[in-house]
Amino acid sequence: LEDFMKAVSYDAKARASERKQREAVALQLKEKGNLAFKQQKYEEAVKLYTQALNQDRTNTAFYTNRAQVI
């Protein structure tokens, strides 16, 4: 039982770390999308916002930004 609990704890920490990494990547993609939008590169902006959403579906700003481009 103790080994199982250690494994569960390790898994939870690994998932949290992975989630934070995905969120950081998503924010970088959003910023690139914002820049593309400002440069009127709308197709590129949509792709970048979509990539951000693929990394983090919980951030509503990504949906909003993509919707504004379309």
C-alpha positions as CSV (number, residue, x, y, z in Angstrom):
1,L,0.0,0.0,0.0
2,E,2.8,2.4,0.8
3,D,4.4,1.9,-2.6
4,F,1.1,2.5,-4.2
5,M,0.7,5.8,-2.4
6,K,4.2,6.9,-3.4
7,A,3.3,6.1,-7.0
8,V,0.1,8.0,-6.8
9,S,1.9,11.0,-5.3
10,Y,4.6,10.9,-7.9
11,D,2.1,10.7,-10.7
12,A,0.2,13.7,-9.3
13,K,3.3,15.7,-9.1
14,A,4.4,14.7,-12.7
15,R,0.9,15.7,-14.0
16,A,1.0,19.1,-12.3
17,S,4.4,19.8,-13.7
18,E,3.3,18.8,-17.2
19,R,0.2,20.9,-16.9
20,K,2.3,24.0,-15.9
21,Q,4.6,23.4,-18.8
22,R,1.7,23.1,-21.3
23,E,0.2,26.3,-19.8
24,A,3.5,28.2,-20.3
25,V,3.8,27.0,-23.9
26,A,0.2,28.0,-24.5
27,L,0.8,31.5,-23.2
28,Q,3.8,31.9,-25.5
29,L,1.7,30.8,-28.5
30,K,-1.0,33.3,-27.5
31,E,1.5,36.1,-27.4
32,K,2.8,35.0,-30.9
33,G,-0.9,35.0,-32.0
34,N,-1.4,38.5,-30.6
35,L,1.6,39.7,-32.6
36,A,0.4,38.0,-35.8
37,F,-3.0,39.7,-35.2
38,K,-1.5,43.1,-34.8
39,Q,0.5,42.5,-38.1
40,Q,-2.8,41.6,-39.8
41,K,-1.6,38.0,-40.3
42,Y,-5.0,36.6,-39.5
43,E,-4.5,33.0,-40.7
44,E,-1.3,32.7,-38.7
45,A,-3.0,34.2,-35.7
46,V,-5.8,31.6,-35.9
47,K,-3.3,28.8,-36.1
48,L,-1.4,30.1,-33.1
49,Y,-4.5,30.5,-31.0
50,T,-5.6,27.0,-32.0
51,Q,-2.2,25.6,-31.0
52,A,-2.5,27.4,-27.7
53,L,-6.0,25.8,-27.2
54,N,-4.5,22.4,-27.9
55,Q,-2.0,23.0,-25.0
56,D,-4.6,24.5,-22.6
57,R,-8.3,24.2,-23.2
58,T,-9.1,25.9,-19.9
59,N,-8.0,29.4,-20.8
60,T,-11.0,31.3,-22.1
61,A,-8.8,34.1,-23.6
62,F,-7.6,31.7,-26.2
63,Y,-11.1,31.1,-27.4
64,T,-11.9,34.8,-27.3
65,N,-8.8,35.8,-29.2
66,R,-9.4,33.1,-31.9
67,A,-13.1,34.2,-32.2
68,Q,-12.1,37.8,-32.8
69,V,-9.9,36.8,-35.7
70,I,-12.6,34.8,-37.4
